Amino acid sequence: MNSPTARRFIIRGRVQCVNYRRFAATEASALDINGYAKNLDDGSVEVVAEGTTSNLDLLAQKLSKEPPASKVEDITSEERDQTSSYKGFFIK
């Protein structure tokens, strides 16, 4: 199944002030995924991503890999309705 879809990921751990959002944006852009990465008040990072099912699966794997100085402790994801309102991937 390779149809367009959307997911919201929450990444917990040491993921703020360590360039994790930039890492997520680079990985998402390489996979032709649209959306954003944003710091949340609780210290986690939110990634909202729209793309094909297979590319979102690949992104989920890549988000668990840790860029230098970060420490991913947990990633949760939920399916979302695709809005097609994002053009590219950006950091909020």
C-alpha positions as CSV (number, residue, x, y, z in Angstrom):
1,M,0.0,0.0,0.0
2,N,1.6,3.3,-1.1
3,S,-1.3,5.7,-1.0
4,P,-1.0,9.3,0.4
5,T,-1.6,9.6,4.1
6,A,-0.5,11.6,7.1
7,R,0.9,10.9,10.6
8,R,1.7,12.8,13.7
9,F,4.8,11.6,15.6
10,I,5.7,12.6,19.2
11,I,9.4,12.0,20.0
12,R,10.4,12.1,23.6
13,G,13.8,12.2,25.2
14,R,16.7,14.6,24.9
15,V,15.4,16.0,21.6
16,Q,15.3,19.8,22.1
17,C,18.4,22.0,21.7
18,V,20.2,19.2,19.9
19,N,19.2,19.9,16.3
20,Y,16.6,17.1,16.3
21,R,14.1,19.2,14.4
22,R,16.7,20.0,11.7
23,F,17.5,16.2,11.6
24,A,13.8,15.4,11.1
25,A,13.4,18.0,8.4
26,T,16.4,16.7,6.5
27,E,15.2,13.1,6.7
28,A,11.6,14.1,5.7
29,S,12.7,16.3,2.8
30,A,14.9,13.5,1.4
31,L,11.8,11.2,1.4
32,D,9.6,13.9,-0.3
33,I,7.5,14.3,2.8
34,N,5.6,17.5,3.5
35,G,4.9,18.8,7.0
36,Y,6.7,20.3,10.0
37,A,8.7,19.6,13.1
38,K,8.0,21.6,16.3
39,N,9.2,21.7,19.9
40,L,6.5,21.1,22.4
41,D,6.3,22.6,25.9
42,D,6.8,19.3,27.6
43,G,10.3,18.9,26.0
44,S,9.2,16.6,23.2
45,V,9.2,17.2,19.5
46,E,6.1,16.9,17.3
47,V,6.5,15.9,13.6
48,V,3.4,16.1,11.4
49,A,4.2,14.4,8.1
50,E,2.3,13.9,4.9
51,G,3.4,11.5,2.2
52,T,3.1,8.0,0.9
53,T,2.6,5.1,3.3
54,S,6.0,3.6,2.5
55,N,7.8,6.9,2.9
56,L,6.1,7.6,6.2
57,D,7.2,4.1,7.4
58,L,10.8,4.9,6.4
59,L,10.6,8.3,8.2
60,A,9.4,6.5,11.4
61,Q,12.5,4.3,11.3
62,K,14.8,7.3,10.7
63,L,13.3,9.3,13.5
64,S,14.4,6.6,16.0
65,K,18.0,7.0,14.9
66,E,19.6,9.6,17.0
67,P,21.6,12.5,15.6
68,P,24.6,13.5,17.7
69,A,23.8,14.8,21.2
70,S,20.2,13.6,21.2
71,K,18.7,10.6,23.1
72,V,15.4,9.3,21.8
73,E,13.5,7.5,24.5
74,D,10.1,7.0,22.9
75,I,8.2,7.7,19.7
76,T,4.5,7.5,19.3
77,S,2.5,7.9,16.1
78,E,-1.1,8.3,15.1
79,E,-2.7,8.4,11.7
80,R,-4.1,11.7,10.6
81,D,-6.3,13.0,7.8
82,Q,-4.2,14.3,5.0
83,T,-4.7,18.0,4.4
84,S,-2.3,18.6,1.5
85,S,-1.8,22.1,2.9
86,Y,2.0,21.7,3.4
87,K,4.4,22.6,0.7
88,G,7.7,21.2,1.7
89,F,8.9,20.4,5.2
90,F,9.7,23.1,7.7
91,I,10.7,23.8,11.2
92,K,8.3,25.7,13.5
